[in-house]
Amino acid sequence: MPSEQKNLSPIENNRVLGHENAEKIILNAIKTGKIAGSWLFYGPKGIGKATFAYNLAKFILSSDDIHNSDTISFNEANPNVLQIVSGSHPDLKIVDRGYSKEDREKIAKAISQGDALDESDMQKFKKTTVISVDEVREINKFFSKTSANNGWRIVIVDSVDELNFSSANAILKILEEPPQKSIVILISHNPNAILPTIKSRCAKLAFAPLKMDDFAKVVSNDEGLYKLSSGSCGKATAIINNNIMEIYNSFIESLDRYPRVQLNNVITLAEKIVIDEDVFDVFIELLHRFISILLKRIVNAQNIGYINNIEESLINKISVLRCVDDWVSYDYSINEQVIKTKTLNLDKKQTIINIITGLYVI
């Protein structure tokens, strides 16, 4: 197993690999003067969409001549780039899930008292489950101000999937009449869930998972990790740093007696999964992957992508015991349970127990 990876946030990361086609499309639009005012960057989570967006912002806001460049490149020591990394550039607006009202008050109080809040302190505060309409309306205030530097103003919404009904309609109004020399970048991990009216107002740029060569340069040359993370560097880093590979292998091994459930093993597994929010979220993603692999096996697809022989053996065994419709319904039920748990703040341990035991009773 690779050693723990340093977590560079997308705004800190000045390095993008594996998205040459996206770079070519953007640069061509800039060179021809046909850069759209609104873009939808879409693709699987953790593959570099946000990093690409922030690097594009650094390029546009720090370069003297963006129209004659063959690469999205910039001087990392440029004051504009440093401002972006620190989150203080006046011509870049970031819209994401805000902290709850209670935690915002705690943060404000700590700052007013001169208390230093490091990364571990900030992780104790919880963000809301959606991007509120108030967060989106801040874009209008941002666009009402004059640009501080070369005239460009950029908004990055990360992610548009987290808009609720009200905030989605608010962003739609902004996309209808974007100001001159402005770019709104919407990042999506699930474009099928976005309002068609929002998609229709954006230029679309697809991002694919990294190829193994690029993945190895960024994370690891571990082929099993590559397959388990589906080529997502973000997911792979979370797997490494939270020892999720071991948890997933325990899950696979617990299916050895399928369809006979081993409840004690399920409870032990659930306790490991709920120890951290990232572990919970990544395990749910891996469970969806497991169902996807299972469905591929049932329909005899090629290049299924097992991470090891144990996974292959168990999926071969389980695939003949249920039909496609059963597994599709089960996969859908996972999403329902997770959404309900997060919305109502239910016990995650019980949710995991219900989801895993649900494998045995579909």
N, C-alpha and C positions, 0 to 999 in steps of 0.2 A: 504494500500500500504506500502511495506517495506520502511525503511528509506534509504537515499542515501548510496551507497556502495563505499568503498575505491577501487580505481582502481590500483591494483598491476599489473604491466606489466608482461608478461610471463617470462622475464629474472629475475625479482625480486621475483617471486613467488616460494617458496621452497616446496609447498604443492601440491600434485597431488592426486585426488580422482577419483575412478570409472573406472580406466583403468588397472585393475589387469591382464587382459589377455595380453595386450600389454607388460606389465612389465615382465610377465612370458616368453613370446616369446623372448624378448631381452636378458634377463638373461640366458636363455637356450643357445642362440647363443654364448654368451660370454663364458659360462662355457665349451662348447664343442669346443671352438676355431674356430667357424664357423660364426663369426660376419661379416656380409656383409660390403663391402666398401661403398655401396650406398643404402640408404633407402628412401622409399616414405611413409610418414605418411599422411594418407588421412581420411577425414570425414568432417562433417558439421563445419562451422566456429564457433569459440568461445567455443569449448568443451574441450580444454586443450591440443591440439596437440603440439603447440609451448612450452607450459609450460612443457610438458613431455620431449620434445627435450632438453630444457635447463637443466632440472633436470638430464637427462641422461648425458649431457656434464659435469655437476658439479660432478656427481658420477665418471665418467671415469677419469677426469682430477685431482681429489682430492684424490682418493683412492689408497692405497698402493697395494691392492689385489682385483681386480674387478672380478676375476675368481671364488671366493668362497663365494659370497654374495647371500643371498636369497631375498634381496630387493634392489631397487635403492635408496640408502640412503647415507647421507653424513653429515659431521659436518658443520653447517652453518657458523661457525666462522673460518673455514679453509681458509687460505690466497688465495688459488686457487678459492674457491667459491666466496669470496669477490671480486676477480678480475673479475670473470665472471659477477657478478651482476653489477659491475661498467662499464662493456664493455671494459675492458683493458687486458683481458687474452691473452697472445701471441699465445696460441695454439687453440684459438677459433675464427673463422671467421664468421661473420654474414653478410648475403647478403639480402638486402631488397631494397625497392624503395628509391632512394636518393632524396635529395632536388634539386630543380631547380637550374640552374647555377646562376641566379640572387640572390636567397636566400642563396646559398652557399657562395657567395661573401659577403653578409650582415653578415652572421654568422662569417666568417673568420675575417672580419673587426672588429666586436664586440669583438672577442677573442683577437685580436692583440692590441686593445685599453684597454684591461683589464676589459671589461664590463662583469658582471655576467648575464648569461642567465638562467632564471628559466623555469619551465615547461610551464607556461602561455606564456612566451616569445617565446618558441620554437613552440607552437601551432599556432603562427601567420605565421610561415613559411610553405610553401606548398611543399609537396613531388610530384615527378613525377608520372604519371599514370602507368608506367611500370618500370620493372627492366632493366636497360640498359645493353648493351653488355660490356661496360666498367666496370660496377659493377661486372659482372661475370668474366671478365678477371683478376680481382684482386685475384680470387681464385688461379690462376696459380702462382702469386707472393707469395701468402701465403704458398703454398705447396713447393715453391723453397727454403724456409727457414728451418733451422734445428729446430726441436722441442725443446722448452725451458725446459720441465720437464721430463715426463716419456715416451716420444716417441709418444704419441697419438696426432693427430691433427684432429680437428672437424670443419666442415663447416655446417652451418644451413641456408638454403634458405627459406625465409618466405615472400611471398609464391611463389612457382613455377608457379602458375596460372598467375602471373603478368609478366612473361617473354614475350618479344616480339619475333618475328621470329629469329632475329640475336642472341639475348641472349639465346634463347632456343637451337640453334645450338651450341653455345659456351659451354653451360653446358653439352651438349651431348658428346662433345670431352673430357671433364674432366671425365665424367662417364665411358668412354671407357677404360681409363688407370689410375685409381686412385692410388696414391702412397701407399706404405706399411704403416700399422698402421695409416690409415686415415679413417675417416667416413664422408660421405656427406649425410646430411639429407635434403630431399626435403619435404616441407609441402604443402599440397594441400587441398583446400576446394571443388574442382571440378575436380576430376581425369579424367573425361571423356573428358575434354578439353586439356589434356596433350598429347604431341606427343607420339605415340605408341613406338617409338624407345627409348624415355626417360624411359617410364614405364618398358620396357623389360630389362633395365639394372639395375633395382632397386629391392631389396627385399621390399615387400609391407606389410604395417602394418595398418590395419583398426582401426579406432577409432569411437565409437558410442556415441550418446548423453548420458549424465548422467541419471541414474535412479533417481526417485523422492527423495529417501532417501539421496543420495549423493548431489543432487541439494540443498536440504534443509540445509545441513551442510555448503555449500559454499555460498549460496545466500539467499534463503527464502523457507518457507514451503507453500507459496502461490501457490495453484494448477493452478489457472488461469494464473499466470505469467509463471509457468513451461510449460504449454501448448503453450502459446503465443510465448515463446522463443524457443520452441522445444527442451528443455533440454540443451540449450546452456547458460553457465554461462556468457560468454562474452556478448551475446545479452541481457540477462536478466539484467546485470549490466547497460548496455546502456539504456535499457527501464526504469529502476528505476531512474537513474541519470538525464535523459532528459525528464522525465514525459511523455514517449511515450505511456504508457498504456492509459492515458487520450486522447491523440491524436487518438489512434487507436479506442477507444470507440466512439469518435466523428465521425470518418469515418464510423463506423458500423451504428450509429444512423442516419447518413446522407442518408443512403440507404433506409430509412423507406418508402419513396415515389417512390422507384424504380418501373418502368423505367423512372420516371419523375425527371429530374436533377434539383437540387437546387443550381444554380451557385454561389450565394452569400456565401452559406455555403462552397462550394468547394474552393473559393478564400480565405476565412478565414482559412480554414484547410491548404491550401498550404502555407500561410504565416507562420504558426506555424512549418511546416515541414522543410522549407528551412532555418530556423534560425541557424541551425548548420549542419555541414557535417555528423556527426554521426546520427543525427535524420533523415536526408534524406536517408542515406544508410539503416538504420534499418527499416524505414517505407517501403522502397522498398522490403526488405526481408519479412516483414509482409504481404505485398500485395501479394507476391508470395505464402505465406502460405495460405492466404485467398482463392486464386484461387485453391490451392491444396485441401483445405477442401471442397470447392464447388464441385470440380470434384468427390471427394469421395462420397459426398451426391448424386450426379446425378447417380452414378453407384451402389448406395445402399451399400457402404462399411460398415464394422463393426468398432467400436471404432474410430469414426471420430475425436474426441478430441476438441469439442467446448470449448471455454474459459468460456462461460456463456450462460444463456438462451436467451439473446437478440441476440447474434451471431447465435445461433441455429435457432431461429425463422426467422431471416432475410435470412439466407442461405436456409432454407426450402422454403421460398417464392420465392427467386431469382432463385433457381436451376431449376424450371420448365419453366422458360421463355427463356432460351437459351440452345443450344445443346453443347455436349462435344467439338466438333471441334471449335466452336465459342470461348470458354473459353481458349482452348489451344493456338489458334492464338493470343488472347488478351495477354496471359501470355508471349508469345514470343515477342510481340510488346513492352512490358514493358522493356525488356532487350535492345532491339534495341534503344529505346528512351533514356535510361539511358546512354548507351555507347556513343551515339552521343552527348549527353549533356556534358559528362565529357571530351570527346575527343576534342570537338570544343569550350568548355567553354561557353555553352549556358546558358540562364536564367533558373535556376532550378525551380523557382516558376511557370513559364509557362509550364515547363515540367510536373510538378505535376498536374497542372490544366488539361493539355492534357491527362495525364494518367487516372486521375479519371473520367473525362467526357467521356473518351473512354469506360468506363464501360457501358455507357448508349447507345452507338451507334454501338456496335459490331454486 
